[in-house]
Amino acid sequence: MEYLAGWMFLALTVWLMAGFPVTFTLMGTAICFGLLGAGWDFFNLLPMRIWGVMDNVVLIAVPLFIFMGVTLERSGLAEELLDTMGRLFGRLRGGLAISVVVVGALLGASTGIVGATVVTMGLLAVPTMLRRNYQKELACGTVAAAGTLGQIIPPSIVLVLLGTIVQVPVGDLFVAAVLPGLLLVALYAIYIIIVVNIKKNIAPPIPPEEMEGLSRAQFYWRVARALIPPLFLIVAVLGSIFAGVASPTEAAAVGAVGAVLLAALNRKCNLTMLREVMRATTKLTCMVFIILVGAAAFGLTFRELNGDQLVRDFLLGIAHQHSHAMVLLIVMGVIFLVGFVLDFIEITFIHVPVLVPILIEEFKFDPLWICVLLAVNLQTSFLTPPFGFSLFYLKGVTPPEVRTGHIYRGIIPFVGLQLVGLLIVAYWPQLATWLPKVVYGN
């Protein structure tokens, strides 16, 4: 009985890896082990726990950001951006790959939805790069990695969920994630520049004669027309938060309205499109919140069985033998390894509530810094096989000549770059804490 919480966690892991639905696995495991350890009366607390989650105003931002992202994905913004950035960087060796990274960052700051970004860029950019004789691994790896930037560059659903669970103001977390997000963009671009100049045949530049057809004034106007819509949305959402004019929830509403306006200006806004957007938003929102309900039940039972004390004693034992840095390394290693078999929502709701409070309370780590580290770490879960969702999205839209092996080999260096970014932010916490101090003061 002393280790019942540990057996509960083991049972959960086995059932999830066996392919059972996440919510039912969380709820079923919680009820079975709760009955063993505490009896039926214990679950009288569960309705209030669930109501406390549903009553959280900050979580209203989740469906609003999803609505914003899906609307932008239907508005044609990504196509215009990719084509224009491809022309802007195309004369450079590896220029198309660099343009994909830039577009991924802009779409990440505009939508925050990985699936929409990866699918859109996979449909448009991968065939273009293959026609230009790009190496399949480089083309696929760049698209998959750039599509995940929306998980760290705000506004991000991951940051909203982490802020809510760890009790960190979401606005502060958005500001803290800006520099780490830009760091990853820089690491991707630097890697591409280095590798295409070492292996000159894997990413040839576009011939100058193919880039002609527009005057200089027309070209600059096209660049401005492609960049202004996402920049407008970024300023509207993040600018209102950073300036203290709006809360993250209110800014999410601003973003949703702005996305509809941009779709209307692009002549893509109609009843059919809105119906599709609302249907997709409802499905994604229901998925998030039903998992959240299951996680609430699991967390309630886990704490009743003294599971948090079990984990605390384990981590304190490591700290006595080694150092606080070793504890942090082990926790981040666990999150990274779990990302091979679970997606970011499941990890956020299952592992974060157990591990992070101990890191903050016992080891006095900065909550803002820990949340940013987790966001960078969780980003890798989209790229790590066998259950990396970016890999699934990309395989579904790439040409037949692109095999799964090309995608898996292509993402390996980008996973390594994400881990390098994680180590840099871990070694220099100021990358996460400096900008919030500048914006909000101490």
HUSULWO-V110420 format. One line per field, one symbol per residue. phi: phi as a letter, one per 40 degrees, with the letter a starting at -180 (. if undefined). burial: 1 if it has 24 or more other C-alpha atoms within 12 Angstrom, else 0. A space follows every 50 residues. Layout:
phi = ???
burial = ???
This chain:
phi = .cbccccccccdccccccgcdccccccccccccccccbgcdcccccdccc ccccccccccccccccdccccccccgccdcccccccccbccccgcccccc ccccccccccbgbcdcccccccccccdcccccgccdcccccccccccccc cbcccbcdccccccccgbdccccccccccdccccdcccccccccccccbc ccacccddcccchbccccccccccccccdccdcccccccccccgcbcdcc cccdccccccccccccgbcacccccccccccccccccccccccccccccc cdcccgcccccccccccccccbacccccccccccccccccbbcccccccc ccccccdcccccbgccdcccccdcccccccccbcccbcccccdcccbccd cccdcccccccdcccdcccccccccccbdcccbccdcccbgc
burial = 00011101100110010000011111111111110011000110010011 00100001111111111111111111111111111111111111111111 11111111111111111111111111111101011111111111111111 11111111111111111111111111111111111111101110010000 01111100000000000000001001101111111111111100001111 11111111111110010010001100110110011001111111111111 11111111011100100000000000111011001111111111111111 11111111110110011111111111111111111011111111101110 010101111111111111111111110010111111000000
